[in-house]
Amino acid sequence: MLEAHALTCVREERTLFSELSLSVSPGELVQIAGPNGAGKTSLLRLLAGLSRPYEGEVCWQGENIEHCRDGYHQELFYLGHQAGIKHELTAYENLAFFRRMHHQGSRANLWEVLARVGLAGLEEQYAGQLSAGQKRRVALARLWLGGPRLWILDEPFTAIDKHGVKVLERLLIDHTDAGGMVLITTHQDLHLCADRARILHLAPSREDDA
Ligand SMILES: Nc1ncnc2c1ncn2[C@@H]1O[C@H](COP(=O)(O)OP(=O)(O)OP(=O)(O)O)[C@@H](O)[C@H]1O
């Protein structure tokens, strides 16, 4: 279970949010919603342990993530705005690299995974020659490698076409059905069952001092 207790986030002397608490239990998906600049990415980065809160703490299985960073990061898949793929490698080589670095227990067939994300026929294309949506699909293919229980996904649907969105929504459902946890930001409406998805609305920040 992931829990955030009374988080305050300050950027350039501006309080983006304060006293924010949330929890994500196995089988749950929480969508962070709010207008541009409300602090969604900042919140996800705090929850992923990529930056530190001004106040408050983030706990994984009851322990502050500062004290269990390695174990926490083994259980976490974080997808940020940058696709994080290497342009000089092919789509297949990128996925093989991800597996070697982060998903060593995965026995997934990489050709099948690439086909699932709609990259059949493009496996040996250099990533630098792929379109924005195809590059995003290479990054998202990691979700099919298995392993981490907690997925923190920042705008995963960016540049993805309608069919790709449906495929990814199906995967989110399967992951939560299997007891996984998802935190996601997206400006799209998600077509998931209401009983598995919750929405947390972040209000626009105020121009006050911390
Ligand atoms: N490292 C930083 N230093 C200074 N200000 C920052 C930093 N990161 C974010 N901000 C500011 O914090 C505010 C919130 O940014 P954030 O990226 O969290 O918003 P968001 O809700 O994810 O927006 P969007 O929907 O546009 O992606 C913005 O005003 C941004 O300029």
The ligand as an ORCA input file, in Angstrom:
! r2SCAN-3c Opt
* xyz 0 1
  N      11.666     22.207    -10.687
  C      10.848     23.243    -10.665
  N      11.264     24.458    -10.310
  C      10.424     25.514    -10.276
  N       9.116     25.446    -10.553
  C       8.650     24.267    -10.920
  C       9.462     23.088    -10.984
  N       8.682     22.056    -11.345
  C       7.449     22.555    -11.533
  N       7.422     23.872    -11.259
  C       6.246     24.729    -11.301
  O       5.252     24.103    -10.518
  C       3.970     24.246    -11.094
  C       3.326     22.892    -11.226
  O       4.012     22.127    -12.227
  P       3.604     20.647    -12.566
  O       4.456     20.198    -13.695
  O       3.631     19.832    -11.326
  O       2.078     20.827    -13.020
  P       1.075     19.830    -13.727
  O      -0.203     19.879    -12.957
  O       1.695     18.499    -13.911
  O       0.875     20.532    -15.137
  P       0.540     19.951    -16.611
  O      -0.910     19.550    -16.613
  O       0.779     21.135    -17.490
  O       1.489     18.822    -16.899
  C       4.163     24.992    -12.415
  O       3.809     26.347    -12.221
  C       5.645     24.853    -12.696
  O       6.142     25.978    -13.359
*
